[in-house]
């Protein structure tokens, strides 16, 4: 029974995290709703792969490197993306830590600690 309880708690946690990710993505998209650029599309790309290069953005959006860099700068100015640390090249990453709380390990009840 202990195992099933653990699985259920992890599943519920995963569902909650997925819902918060969707909410976070939508809040970012709403912040840029009046923006006529393709920065909103870059947000979708970042949620597909949190570490992107401007080259990958340009290729995916079929645009120039300069245009991709301008989209990234717009997202940086909005506080949505930041420069990745330790990633070679011109990489940017979405800092999900600002939007999502970290999971806290739950302590086992005394009944389950006996095993």
N, C-alpha and C positions, 0 to 999 in steps of 0.2 A: 504494500500500500504506500509506503514511503516513496518508492520509486515513481509511482504514478502521480503522487502529489507533486513531486519535483518536476516531472514532465509537464503537468498542467500549469504550474507556476511559471515555468520557462516559456511555455506557449502563450500564456496571457501576457507576459512581459514583452514577447516578440510582437504580438498584435499591437500592444500599446506603443511600442517604438515605431512600428510601421505607420500607425496613425499619426504620430507626432512628426514623422518625416514628411508625410503628405501635407500636413498642416504647415510645416515650415516651408516647403516648396511653394505652396500656394501663397503664403504670406510674402515671400520674395517676389513671386510673380505679380501680386497686387501692388507692391511697392513700385514696380516698373510699369504699371498698367498704362500710364500716359506716355511712356517712352516709345517713340516710333522706331527705335533701333531693333536689332535682332538679339539684344541682350537677354530677353526672356527665353529665347531658344538656347542660349548658352547656359542658363540656369538648368534647363532640362538636361543638357549634356552633362553638367556637373553632377546632377543626381544619378546619372547613369554610370559615371566614372569620376570620382571626386578629384583625381589628379589628371589634369589636362595640360597639354601644351598649346600654345597659340597656333602652332602648325596644325595640330589635330582639329582645333576649332575651325580654322580656315578651310581645311579639307572637307569637314563634315557639313559646314554651311555653304560650301562652294563660293568662298569669298577670298579676298586678299588677306595677307598677313597683317597689314596695317589696319584693316577693318576689324579683324579678329582681336587685335590688340586694343583697339578703341572700345570694343564691347567689354573686354576684360577690365579695362580702366573704369568704365562706367559702373561695373559691378563692384570693383574695389572701392570706388567713391561712395557707393551705397552701403558699404560694409558687408557685402555678401561673400566675396571671395578675398583671399589673401595669398601672398606668395608662399609657395610650399618650401619647406626647409629640407635640405638634403636631396632634392630632386634636381637632376641636371637639366640645363636648358631653361627656357622661359616657361616654367610650369606654374600653374596657379591651382590652389585647392580650395574647396569649400570648407569652412571651419564649422563643422556641425556641432562642436562642443558648445558653442554659444547658444544654440537653439535647443539642444537636447540634454537633459540631465543624465549623468552617468548612472549605471545600474549599481545598486548597493547590494552586496551579498547578504542574504538573510541568514540569521543564525538558526540552528536546528533547535527544535524543542527538546527538553530533557528526555522525553520518551524516545526520540530518534537518536540521541547521542549515545545510548547504551551500546549500540552495535559497533 
